[in-house]
Amino acid sequence: MDHEPAADVNLRSPQRELIELRMAHADLDSLIDRADGQNPGDELTLRRLKKRRLLLRDQIARLEAELDPPEPA
């Protein structure tokens, strides 16, 4: 019998994952702003950070759709 404690289940809940993704997205926003201000000539790094931010935004949107699916028309 593999019973997981409730605390372990909550740590991997979709709501928890959504919070973590939003936090990571906000961290990347700050990092991008700082990188752009400190070294505006480093376009490669900025593009990589922005691409990663877009991937996080896509993950957030998918998870939000899973948690709260749109109402059928």
C-alpha positions in Angstrom: 0.0 0.0 0.0 1.5 3.3 -1.1 -0.3 6.0 0.9 1.3 9.4 0.7 0.9 11.8 3.6 -1.5 14.7 2.9 1.4 17.2 3.1 3.3 15.4 0.3 0.2 15.5 -1.9 -0.3 19.2 -1.3 3.3 20.0 -2.2 2.7 18.5 -5.7 -0.8 19.9 -6.2 -1.6 21.7 -9.4 -2.4 24.9 -7.4 1.0 24.7 -5.8 2.7 24.2 -9.2 0.8 27.2 -10.5 2.0 29.4 -7.7 5.6 28.3 -8.2 5.3 28.9 -12.0 4.0 32.4 -11.4 6.8 33.1 -8.9 9.4 31.9 -11.4 7.8 34.1 -14.1 7.9 37.2 -11.8 11.6 36.4 -11.0 12.4 36.3 -14.6 10.6 39.6 -15.2 12.9 41.2 -12.6 16.0 39.5 -14.0 15.2 40.7 -17.5 14.6 44.2 -16.3 17.9 44.3 -14.4 19.9 42.6 -17.2 18.5 45.1 -19.8 19.4 48.0 -17.6 22.9 46.8 -16.6 24.1 45.4 -19.9 21.8 46.5 -22.7 24.2 45.1 -25.4 23.8 41.5 -24.3 21.0 40.6 -26.7 21.6 36.8 -26.6 21.1 36.6 -22.9 18.0 38.8 -23.0 16.5 36.6 -25.8 17.2 33.5 -23.8 15.6 34.9 -20.7 12.6 36.2 -22.6 12.2 32.8 -24.4 12.2 31.0 -21.0 9.7 33.6 -19.7 7.4 32.8 -22.6 7.7 29.1 -21.9 6.7 29.7 -18.3 3.7 31.8 -19.5 2.6 29.0 -21.7 2.9 26.5 -18.8 0.9 28.8 -16.6 -1.8 29.2 -19.2 -2.1 25.4 -19.7 -2.3 24.7 -16.0 -4.9 27.5 -15.5 -7.0 26.0 -18.3 -6.7 22.5 -16.6 -7.8 23.9 -13.2 -10.5 26.1 -14.5 -11.7 24.9 -18.0 -13.8 27.3 -20.1 -17.5 26.8 -20.0 -19.0 25.2 -23.1 -20.9 27.6 -25.3 
